[in-house]
Amino acid sequence: MTADTRTVIAALTGATREITSAEVSDKRGVPHEPGFYAWWVKAGALAGVPPCPHPREDRWDLLYVGIGPARSSSTQTLRTRVLGNHLGGNIGSSTFRLSLAALLLEKLELHPTQRGKKAHLAPPENHRISARQRENLRLTWAVHPQPWRIEGAVISTLGPPLNLTGNRRHPFHQTMSQARRELRARAADPR
C-alpha cells in the first residue's frame, strides 16, 4: 500500500462530520478540490446492509466511498460531487443515491421513472432520500490531486458495501447489484 493510499484511508476513517457541517462554505466544509469522500450510516439504519464499523466511532458504519473527479478531464470537485450530485441531485446523476433509492424503494414508497437511459425520481421522492441522508448519514473526506489513480486500492482496503466497481468480492455485491437492477426495471416499466 502506498503512502498516498494510507493517508487517504486515515482521513476517511477519521472523525465523521454531520452533513450540515460539510455544507458550510468556509474551509471547514467539503472543499472545492479533488479527492475522496466516504458516506457513513448510523448502525442499523439501513436494514440488510452488512456492518462495516468505523474504527473509532462504533455508532457509524461505512456505506460508500467515492471520488471527485473521476478523471483528469473532469471539472468536478469533492464539493460538487458530494453536495451537488449525492445530496442534491437525482438518482440518475449519483450512483450513491441510486443505491440508496434501490435499498429504500419500498420503505420510502419510491416510484422511479426513466429519463433517457437513466432512472429518475420526482422531486418529492428525491427530497425523501435527502431527508433520510440528513437524518442518518455522516461524511469524511480526503483531498488528493488524482484520486482515480488510487481509487481501487482505497475501495479494496475499506470494503464499503454499496460500492460495486472494484468491490466484486464484497458479500453484499450481489444483493446491491440485484436491488439496483430491480429499481431500473421498475423505472423502465412503471406500472
NORGIFEN-V984081 format. One record per run of one state. SS is the DSSP state (A for helix, B for strand, O for the rest). FROM is the first residue (numbers start at 0). LEN is the number of residues. If there is no record, write none. Layout:
ss	from	len
SS	FROM	LEN
SS	FROM	LEN
This chain:
ss	from	len
O	0	2
A	2	10
O	12	4
B	16	2
A	18	5
O	23	11
B	34	8
O	42	10
B	52	1
O	53	6
B	59	9
O	68	9
A	77	10
O	87	3
A	90	3
O	93	1
A	94	10
O	104	8
B	112	3
O	115	2
B	117	3
O	120	2
A	122	14
B	136	7
O	143	3
A	146	3
O	149	1
A	150	8
O	158	14
A	172	16
O	188	3
